């Protein structure tokens, strides 16, 4: 520490001043970057405190106007970054790493190699806080020459975080129509299994606009191939309000859901096909389940009435197979997107393994 260091001052968690109308271009990696942390809060040197009693009471109260803040002991302070223009950067036009209530408003990004805008970790506070509110995303402008390395890339307009509690709204997408470029991608820094979260995190979208002629691919997933996208108004999926999208697995073949690989890289479901994350972990004995796949089979009564049950269960191609993941939240488990309201048969390994203990979390 330097002589003036003071443990009562925590800059990463202090209130942020005005940041309006800045420009960045031709940077080696990032035009604008928040690194490592920015979690502004009332008491910067105290931790984020979540009151489970308040959260439980909110869950029982249908009238959201009566909900109380479960973070009231150390509430978030909003940090807004407005009217940033960022183009021709070696990785991203803008990126935020671990953040609290940080909001990018009215950004304009173009010609960036990896992504226009990316958020990595947004789990410090609740929904409706960390967000992109207003953006113009241009994959490739007329400012790109034939020799530009952007022509060899497949950027994403927005890369979503590997955590919950993130919202994207009021965004327009243009010119993402070469190689495997797409409007939205998952998840941030998920380039190999060791680096990723357990997956199946939910991100919320509304009020999107697409230039369909120049954005043929709206979504492209990557490791761990499990993100859940909740579309509040139908402007992402085209399936109406309260619709959903996720990567395709066999157990997602449910009423209300359509497989659309080219445009959405998975399944899109209307409001009858709600998708939720279930995480299986804490199995005992743990050694028996390490690196074992979790097998999932559609098993609704009405559906099974149309099948030869014995042959259907034996046929391996009818199963989804979800790989074991060491990391994280939970560690050593399986986090899976499920279309809820249906019955499933699950087992571990090729023939089913007995367990003495199992924990299931839902989000």
C-alpha positions as CSV (number, residue, x, y, z in Angstrom):
1,X,0.0,0.0,0.0
2,X,1.1,3.6,-0.6
3,X,1.4,5.9,2.4
4,X,-2.0,7.6,1.8
5,X,-3.9,4.3,1.6
6,X,-7.0,4.2,3.7
7,X,-9.1,1.1,4.2
8,X,-12.2,3.3,4.8
9,X,-12.1,4.3,1.1
10,X,-13.4,1.8,-1.4
11,X,-13.3,3.4,-4.9
12,X,-14.8,0.5,-6.8
13,X,-18.0,0.8,-4.8
14,X,-18.3,4.6,-4.7
15,X,-20.9,6.7,-6.5
16,X,-19.9,7.6,-10.0
17,X,-20.1,11.1,-11.6
18,X,-21.2,12.0,-15.0
19,X,-20.0,10.1,-18.1
20,X,-21.7,11.5,-21.2
21,X,-20.9,11.8,-24.9
22,X,-17.5,10.1,-25.0
23,X,-15.9,8.6,-28.1
24,X,-13.4,5.8,-28.6
25,X,-12.1,4.1,-31.8
26,X,-9.3,1.9,-33.1
27,X,-8.2,0.7,-29.7
28,X,-6.3,-2.5,-29.5
29,X,-9.0,-4.3,-27.4
30,X,-11.7,-2.2,-25.8
31,X,-13.1,1.2,-26.7
32,X,-14.7,1.5,-23.2
33,X,-14.0,-0.9,-20.4
34,X,-15.1,-1.3,-16.7
35,X,-12.5,-3.5,-15.0
36,X,-12.4,-5.3,-12.6
37,X,-15.4,-4.1,-10.5
38,X,-17.9,-1.3,-10.2
39,X,-20.6,-1.9,-7.6
40,X,-21.7,1.5,-6.3
41,X,-23.6,1.4,-3.1
42,X,-24.6,3.5,-0.1
43,X,-21.9,2.1,2.2
44,X,-19.0,1.4,-0.2
45,X,-16.8,-0.5,2.2
46,X,-19.6,-2.8,3.4
47,X,-20.7,-5.9,1.6
48,X,-23.9,-6.3,-0.4
49,X,-26.5,-7.6,2.0
50,X,-29.6,-9.5,0.9
51,X,-32.5,-9.8,3.3
52,X,-34.1,-13.2,2.7
53,X,-37.1,-12.4,4.9
54,X,-38.0,-9.4,2.7
55,X,-37.5,-11.5,-0.5
56,X,-39.8,-14.2,0.9
57,X,-42.5,-11.7,1.6
58,X,-42.1,-10.2,-1.9
59,X,-42.6,-13.6,-3.4
60,X,-45.9,-14.0,-1.6
61,X,-47.2,-10.5,-2.5
62,X,-48.6,-10.4,-6.1
63,X,-48.8,-6.6,-6.1
64,X,-45.3,-5.5,-7.1
65,X,-45.9,-1.9,-6.0
66,X,-45.9,-3.3,-2.4
67,X,-42.6,-5.1,-2.7
68,X,-39.7,-3.9,-0.5
69,X,-36.0,-3.7,-1.4
70,X,-34.2,-6.8,-0.1
71,X,-31.0,-4.9,-0.4
72,X,-32.1,-2.0,1.8
73,X,-29.3,-2.5,4.3
74,X,-26.8,-1.4,1.7
75,X,-28.8,-0.3,-1.4
76,X,-27.3,0.1,-4.8
77,X,-26.5,3.5,-6.4
78,X,-27.2,3.7,-10.1
79,X,-24.2,4.5,-12.3
80,X,-25.2,5.7,-15.8
81,X,-22.9,5.9,-18.8
82,X,-24.6,7.8,-21.6
83,X,-24.2,8.5,-25.3
84,X,-20.9,6.7,-25.9
85,X,-19.8,6.1,-29.5
86,X,-17.2,3.3,-30.0
87,X,-16.0,1.9,-33.3
88,X,-13.3,-0.2,-35.0
89,X,-11.9,-1.7,-31.8
90,X,-9.8,-4.9,-31.6
91,X,-12.3,-6.7,-29.4
92,X,-15.4,-4.8,-28.1
93,X,-16.9,-1.4,-28.4
94,X,-17.7,-1.5,-24.7
95,X,-17.4,-4.1,-21.9
96,X,-18.3,-4.2,-18.2
97,X,-16.9,-6.9,-15.9
98,X,-18.3,-7.3,-12.4
99,X,-21.0,-4.6,-11.9
100,X,-23.9,-3.6,-9.7
101,X,-26.6,-1.2,-10.9
102,X,-24.5,-0.1,-14.0
103,X,-26.5,1.1,-17.0
104,X,-25.3,1.7,-20.6
105,X,-27.7,4.2,-22.1
106,X,-27.9,5.2,-25.8
107,X,-24.6,3.7,-26.9
108,X,-23.6,3.6,-30.6
109,X,-21.1,0.8,-31.6
110,X,-19.9,-0.3,-35.0
111,X,-17.1,-2.4,-36.7
112,X,-15.9,-4.1,-33.5
113,X,-14.2,-7.5,-33.9
114,X,-15.7,-9.6,-31.0
115,X,-18.8,-7.7,-29.9
116,X,-20.5,-4.3,-29.9
117,X,-21.3,-4.4,-26.1
118,X,-20.6,-7.1,-23.5
119,X,-21.4,-7.5,-19.8
120,X,-19.7,-10.3,-17.8
121,X,-21.0,-10.5,-14.2
122,X,-24.2,-8.8,-13.1
123,X,-25.3,-10.9,-10.1
124,X,-24.5,-8.4,-7.3
125,X,-28.0,-6.9,-7.2
126,X,-31.5,-7.8,-8.5
127,X,-33.4,-7.5,-11.7
128,X,-33.9,-4.1,-13.5
129,X,-30.5,-2.8,-12.4
130,X,-27.6,-3.8,-14.6
131,X,-28.8,-3.2,-18.2
132,X,-28.4,-1.8,-21.7
133,X,-31.1,0.8,-22.3
134,X,-30.9,2.2,-25.8
135,X,-28.2,1.2,-28.3
136,X,-27.5,1.3,-32.0
137,X,-25.5,-1.9,-33.0
138,X,-23.9,-1.9,-36.4
139,X,-21.9,-5.0,-37.2
140,X,-20.1,-3.7,-40.3
141,X,-20.3,-0.2,-41.8
142,X,-19.1,1.2,-45.1
143,X,-16.0,2.2,-43.2
144,X,-14.6,-1.4,-43.5
145,X,-12.2,-2.1,-46.3
146,X,-11.8,-5.5,-48.0
147,X,-8.5,-6.1,-46.2
148,X,-10.0,-5.4,-42.7
149,X,-9.8,-8.4,-40.3
150,X,-13.4,-7.8,-39.4
151,X,-14.3,-9.6,-42.6
152,X,-12.8,-12.8,-41.1
153,X,-14.6,-12.5,-37.8
154,X,-18.1,-13.4,-36.6
155,X,-19.0,-10.8,-34.0
156,X,-22.0,-10.5,-31.8
157,X,-24.0,-7.3,-31.4
158,X,-24.4,-8.0,-27.7
159,X,-22.7,-10.7,-25.5
160,X,-24.8,-11.4,-22.4
161,X,-23.4,-12.2,-19.0
162,X,-22.7,-15.5,-17.3
163,X,-25.0,-14.5,-14.4
164,X,-28.6,-13.6,-13.8
165,X,-30.1,-10.1,-13.3
166,X,-29.4,-8.4,-16.7
167,X,-31.8,-6.6,-19.0
168,X,-31.5,-5.4,-22.6
169,X,-34.0,-3.0,-24.0
170,X,-34.5,-0.3,-26.8
171,X,-31.8,-1.7,-29.0
172,X,-31.5,-1.6,-32.9
173,X,-29.4,-4.1,-34.8
174,X,-28.0,-3.7,-38.3
175,X,-25.5,-5.3,-40.7
176,X,-24.6,-8.6,-39.0
177,X,-24.9,-10.7,-42.2
178,X,-21.5,-12.3,-42.9
179,X,-19.8,-15.5,-41.6
180,X,-21.6,-16.5,-38.4
181,X,-22.2,-13.0,-37.0
182,X,-25.3,-12.6,-34.9
183,X,-27.3,-10.0,-32.9
184,X,-26.9,-11.7,-29.5
185,X,-24.5,-14.2,-28.1
186,X,-23.9,-16.1,-24.9
187,X,-22.0,-16.1,-22.6
188,X,-19.3,-13.6,-21.7
189,X,-15.8,-15.1,-21.5
190,X,-17.2,-18.6,-22.0
191,X,-14.6,-19.7,-24.4
192,X,-13.8,-23.0,-22.7
193,X,-15.4,-25.2,-20.0
194,X,-12.9,-24.3,-17.2
195,X,-13.9,-20.6,-17.5
196,X,-17.6,-20.8,-17.6
197,X,-20.4,-20.6,-15.1
198,X,-22.6,-23.7,-14.7
199,X,-25.0,-22.0,-17.1
200,X,-28.7,-21.7,-17.8
201,X,-28.8,-18.1,-16.6
202,X,-31.7,-15.9,-17.6
203,X,-31.4,-12.6,-19.4
204,X,-34.5,-10.4,-20.1
205,X,-35.2,-8.5,-23.4
206,X,-37.7,-6.0,-24.6
207,X,-38.2,-3.4,-27.3
208,X,-35.7,-4.7,-29.8
209,X,-35.7,-3.8,-33.5
210,X,-34.0,-5.8,-36.2
211,X,-33.1,-5.0,-39.8
212,X,-34.1,-8.4,-41.0
213,X,-32.4,-8.1,-44.4
214,X,-29.0,-7.6,-42.7
215,X,-29.4,-9.6,-39.5
216,X,-30.4,-13.1,-40.5
217,X,-29.1,-14.7,-37.2
218,X,-30.5,-13.2,-34.0
219,X,-28.9,-15.6,-31.5
220,X,-25.7,-17.7,-31.4
221,X,-25.0,-19.6,-28.2
222,X,-21.6,-20.8,-27.0
223,X,-20.3,-22.7,-23.9
224,X,-21.9,-24.0,-21.9
225,X,-24.8,-24.0,-24.4
226,X,-27.5,-23.4,-21.9
227,X,-28.5,-19.6,-21.7
228,X,-32.1,-18.7,-21.2
229,X,-33.5,-15.6,-22.9
230,X,-36.9,-14.2,-21.7
231,X,-38.6,-12.0,-24.2
232,X,-41.1,-9.7,-22.5
233,X,-42.8,-8.4,-25.6
234,X,-42.0,-10.7,-28.5
235,X,-39.4,-8.5,-30.2
236,X,-36.6,-11.1,-29.9
237,X,-38.4,-14.3,-30.6
238,X,-41.4,-13.2,-32.7
239,X,-43.5,-15.5,-30.4
240,X,-45.4,-12.8,-28.6
241,X,-45.2,-11.4,-25.0
242,X,-43.6,-13.6,-22.3
243,X,-41.8,-15.8,-24.8
244,X,-38.6,-17.7,-24.4
245,X,-35.4,-18.9,-26.2
246,X,-32.7,-21.4,-25.4
247,X,-30.3,-23.8,-27.0
248,X,-31.9,-26.9,-28.4
249,X,-31.9,-30.2,-26.6
250,X,-34.2,-33.1,-27.2
251,X,-36.3,-32.6,-24.0
252,X,-37.2,-29.1,-25.3
253,X,-39.5,-30.6,-28.0
254,X,-42.6,-29.5,-26.2
255,X,-46.0,-27.9,-27.2
256,X,-45.6,-24.2,-27.8
257,X,-41.9,-24.5,-28.7
258,X,-40.4,-24.5,-32.2
259,X,-36.9,-25.6,-33.3
260,X,-35.4,-22.7,-35.3
261,X,-31.7,-23.4,-35.7
262,X,-30.6,-21.0,-38.4
263,X,-32.3,-17.8,-37.0
264,X,-32.2,-18.6,-33.2
265,X,-29.7,-21.4,-32.8
266,X,-32.1,-23.4,-30.7
267,X,-35.8,-23.4,-29.7
268,X,-38.1,-20.5,-29.2
269,X,-41.3,-20.9,-27.1
270,X,-44.5,-18.9,-26.7
271,X,-45.8,-18.0,-23.3
272,X,-47.1,-21.6,-22.8
273,X,-43.5,-22.9,-23.0
274,X,-41.9,-21.1,-20.0
275,X,-38.3,-22.0,-19.5
276,X,-36.6,-22.2,-16.1
277,X,-33.2,-23.3,-14.7
278,X,-32.9,-26.4,-12.5
279,X,-29.6,-27.2,-11.0
280,X,-28.7,-30.7,-9.7
281,X,-25.8,-31.0,-7.3
282,X,-24.6,-32.3,-4.0
283,X,-25.1,-35.9,-5.0
284,X,-23.7,-38.5,-2.7
285,X,-21.6,-40.5,-3.0
286,X,-19.9,-37.8,-5.1
287,X,-17.3,-40.0,-6.7
288,X,-20.0,-42.1,-8.4
289,X,-21.4,-39.1,-10.3
290,X,-18.3,-37.2,-11.2
291,X,-18.1,-36.7,-15.0
292,X,-21.3,-38.6,-15.5
293,X,-23.9,-37.3,-18.0
294,X,-27.4,-36.5,-16.9
295,X,-29.9,-38.1,-19.2
296,X,-33.3,-36.4,-19.7
297,X,-36.4,-37.9,-21.3
298,X,-39.8,-36.3,-22.1
299,X,-42.3,-38.2,-20.0
300,X,-45.7,-36.4,-20.1
301,X,-48.6,-38.9,-19.6
302,X,-50.4,-37.8,-22.8
303,X,-47.2,-38.0,-24.8
304,X,-46.3,-41.4,-23.4
305,X,-49.7,-42.7,-24.3
306,X,-48.7,-42.3,-28.0
307,X,-45.4,-44.3,-27.5
308,X,-44.4,-47.9,-27.0
309,X,-43.0,-47.2,-23.5
310,X,-40.4,-49.9,-23.4
311,X,-39.0,-49.1,-26.8
312,X,-39.1,-45.4,-26.2
313,X,-37.1,-45.7,-22.9
314,X,-34.5,-47.9,-24.5
315,X,-33.9,-45.7,-27.5
316,X,-30.9,-43.4,-26.7
317,X,-31.7,-40.8,-29.3
318,X,-34.8,-39.8,-27.4
319,X,-32.7,-38.5,-24.5
320,X,-30.9,-35.2,-23.9
321,X,-27.5,-35.8,-22.5
322,X,-26.1,-33.0,-20.3
323,X,-22.5,-33.1,-19.3
324,X,-21.1,-32.7,-15.8
325,X,-19.6,-29.4,-15.0
326,X,-17.0,-28.6,-12.3
327,X,-17.8,-24.9,-12.3
328,X,-19.6,-23.1,-10.8
329,X,-22.6,-22.0,-8.7
330,X,-23.2,-24.9,-8.2
331,X,-19.9,-26.7,-8.5
332,X,-19.8,-30.3,-9.5
333,X,-23.3,-30.5,-11.0
334,X,-25.7,-30.0,-13.9
335,X,-27.6,-26.7,-14.5
336,X,-30.3,-27.4,-17.1
337,X,-33.0,-25.3,-18.9
338,X,-36.4,-27.0,-18.7
339,X,-39.7,-26.2,-20.3
340,X,-41.7,-26.2,-17.1
341,X,-45.2,-27.7,-16.6
342,X,-44.1,-31.1,-18.0
343,X,-43.0,-34.4,-16.7
344,X,-39.4,-35.7,-17.3
345,X,-37.6,-39.0,-16.5
346,X,-34.0,-38.4,-15.5
347,X,-31.0,-40.6,-14.6
348,X,-27.2,-40.4,-14.5
349,X,-24.8,-42.5,-16.5
350,X,-25.7,-45.0,-19.2
351,X,-27.9,-47.2,-17.0
352,X,-28.8,-45.1,-14.0
353,X,-26.9,-44.7,-10.8
354,X,-28.2,-44.8,-7.3
355,X,-27.7,-41.9,-5.0
356,X,-28.1,-41.3,-1.2
357,X,-28.4,-37.5,-1.4
358,X,-29.4,-34.9,-4.0
359,X,-30.0,-31.1,-4.0
360,X,-32.1,-29.4,-6.6
361,X,-32.2,-25.6,-7.0
362,X,-34.6,-23.6,-9.1
363,X,-34.3,-20.1,-10.5
